[in-house]
Amino acid sequence: MKFLDEYRDPKLAQTLVADIRRHVTRPWVLMEICGGQTHTLMRYGIDNLLPPEVELVHGPGCPVCVTPLEMIDKAVEIASRPDVIFVSYGDMLRVPGSARDLFQVKAAGGDVRIAYSPMDAVDLARKNPDRKVVFFAVGFETTAPPNAMAVWQAKREGLTNFSLLVSHVLVPPAIRLLLEQPRNRVQGFIAPGHVCTVMGYSEYEELAERYHVPFVVGGFEPLDLLEAIRMLVAQLEEGRFEVENQYVRSVTRVGNEAARQRMFEVFEIADRKWRGIGEIGQSGYRLREEYADFMPSACSTSRPRAPRSRRSASRRWSCRACKNPWIALCSALGARPTTRWARRWYRARARARRTIATGVTTSSRPHCRRLNHGHRTQYGMSLAAHLHRSRAARPRLRRQT
Amino acid sequence: MCLAIPGKILDTEEIAGIRVGRVQFGGVTRKAYLDYVPEAVVGDYVMVHVGFALSKVDQDEAARTYESMRVMGLLEAELGGAE
């Protein structure tokens, strides 16, 4: 496909990697903000190609992961009603609420549908005037103009059975929160290309100026990301902190004025809670007062139900496309994650990095290595390692497992 | 989730007062709302996210970016040879 395939050329990728290797002299910690960029980095193994000096920390830019538990519970509650057609982007269906996820609601007979576009939900509302259609509007600034258009169009057509459950989040407040942490380790950012397509990148210029960190607006293909990393490393090595644009084929400094205009006609900025991070002031959108008719009724009246257990309330969650925002934050701050699986994830990553740097495969658990059980499943120890532990007659450990 | 894919506008029409285009992505053709890119016309490439075109692909800039990377590749080959 044009404008995709040419940005996946392995030869050029090697050139870019070689250029990064040539120019880097010190260790640098970079963060790609957007989950889509993390996905590309993982899919093409770009993090393994980079010199050991360049550390990539994955950012909190995945709307699926950061949608708070309360919002998922609200969605589950609304979707369970018999008179409602609940429409959502497919990614949201697996996200666990405190008791159930939307897939389980669907399995139990709830009318939950997956849409490609918010306009599909408007179409459903047109075709089903006797039922309420609720669209789950999640996303960053990229998805806000399409969702805004859906409400705007519903209002224009006088559709009274359409509403929007809004959980929109914004990138710059989360980055500001991170940069204000005294223990922040991130020294440069790859700004999200599609968010900037809508918003432009003047907001990041303020951040760069204030916190003295460079930003490069990056695309989503392997060569885009490598080029963005190269530009960031060049800025850091030269001691500059500017906002540069790598994704020039889509992003301009001013962004998309028409899209922003429609978006601010429908939405206004509000405080938002982020799953795994907590509340961040002025970090999301909600519907304006003029569009109050398009809020689902449960939103204004129902209180969030108490979670079944403390465990489910604190459950952190991450979609397959990217890394958990909370882990991202931990690793950005150099803090040690506290849950068992997060510690494992952390160790596995450190080990992988060591393996790449030294070329020697090591295991963090000597007893596993001794038994040649170095390879463990994604979720922890292999069965063999488990058995070994029980055989070793360590009662304290056995009780735990 | 914030993924946008470049596609070529094949033709345009009006649906419920909104400009909609048939956009081709490789072998797949889907409709996309073009209200946010009033400047885009048939034959242009647009970045489409959840059924909405959010920007017109700047073909000159795209060519320039690619060319600069390619030139760097050539330089790299020459430097590699010199060493």
Boltz contact constraints between the chains, C-beta under 6 A:
constraints:
  - contact:
      token1: [A, 1]
      token2: [B, 26]
      max_distance: 6.0
  - contact:
      token1: [A, 3]
      token2: [B, 6]
      max_distance: 6.0
  - contact:
      token1: [A, 3]
      token2: [B, 57]
      max_distance: 6.0
  - contact:
      token1: [A, 3]
      token2: [B, 62]
      max_distance: 6.0
  - contact:
      token1: [A, 6]
      token2: [B, 66]
      max_distance: 6.0
  - contact:
      token1: [A, 12]
      token2: [B, 69]
      max_distance: 6.0
  - contact:
      token1: [A, 12]
      token2: [B, 73]
      max_distance: 6.0
  - contact:
      token1: [A, 15]
      token2: [B, 72]
      max_distance: 6.0
  - contact:
      token1: [A, 15]
      token2: [B, 73]
      max_distance: 6.0
  - contact:
      token1: [A, 15]
      token2: [B, 76]
      max_distance: 6.0
  - contact:
      token1: [A, 18]
      token2: [B, 76]
      max_distance: 6.0
  - contact:
      token1: [A, 34]
      token2: [B, 2]
      max_distance: 6.0
  - contact:
      token1: [A, 36]
      token2: [B, 2]
      max_distance: 6.0
  - contact:
      token1: [A, 36]
      token2: [B, 3]
      max_distance: 6.0
  - contact:
      token1: [A, 63]
      token2: [B, 1]
      max_distance: 6.0
  - contact:
      token1: [A, 64]
      token2: [B, 1]
      max_distance: 6.0
  - contact:
      token1: [A, 91]
      token2: [B, 1]
      max_distance: 6.0
  - contact:
      token1: [A, 116]
      token2: [B, 51]
      max_distance: 6.0
  - contact:
      token1: [A, 117]
      token2: [B, 50]
      max_distance: 6.0
  - contact:
      token1: [A, 117]
      token2: [B, 51]
      max_distance: 6.0
  - contact:
      token1: [A, 119]
      token2: [B, 51]
      max_distance: 6.0
  - contact:
      token1: [A, 140]
      token2: [B, 2]
      max_distance: 6.0
  - contact:
      token1: [A, 142]
      token2: [B, 2]
      max_distance: 6.0
  - contact:
      token1: [A, 142]
      token2: [B, 49]
      max_distance: 6.0
  - contact:
      token1: [A, 146]
      token2: [B, 50]
      max_distance: 6.0
  - contact:
      token1: [A, 146]
      token2: [B, 52]
      max_distance: 6.0
  - contact:
      token1: [A, 194]
      token2: [B, 2]
      max_distance: 6.0
  - contact:
      token1: [A, 194]
      token2: [B, 4]
      max_distance: 6.0
  - contact:
      token1: [A, 197]
      token2: [B, 54]
      max_distance: 6.0
  - contact:
      token1: [A, 197]
      token2: [B, 55]
      max_distance: 6.0
  - contact:
      token1: [A, 248]
      token2: [B, 61]
      max_distance: 6.0
  - contact:
      token1: [A, 249]
      token2: [B, 57]
      max_distance: 6.0
  - contact:
      token1: [A, 249]
      token2: [B, 58]
      max_distance: 6.0
  - contact:
      token1: [A, 249]
      token2: [B, 61]
      max_distance: 6.0
  - contact:
      token1: [A, 249]
      token2: [B, 62]
      max_distance: 6.0
  - contact:
      token1: [A, 250]
      token2: [B, 47]
      max_distance: 6.0
  - contact:
      token1: [A, 250]
      token2: [B, 55]
      max_distance: 6.0
  - contact:
      token1: [A, 256]
      token2: [B, 36]
      max_distance: 6.0
  - contact:
      token1: [A, 256]
      token2: [B, 54]
      max_distance: 6.0
  - contact:
      token1: [A, 258]
      token2: [B, 36]
      max_distance: 6.0
  - contact:
      token1: [A, 259]
      token2: [B, 36]
      max_distance: 6.0
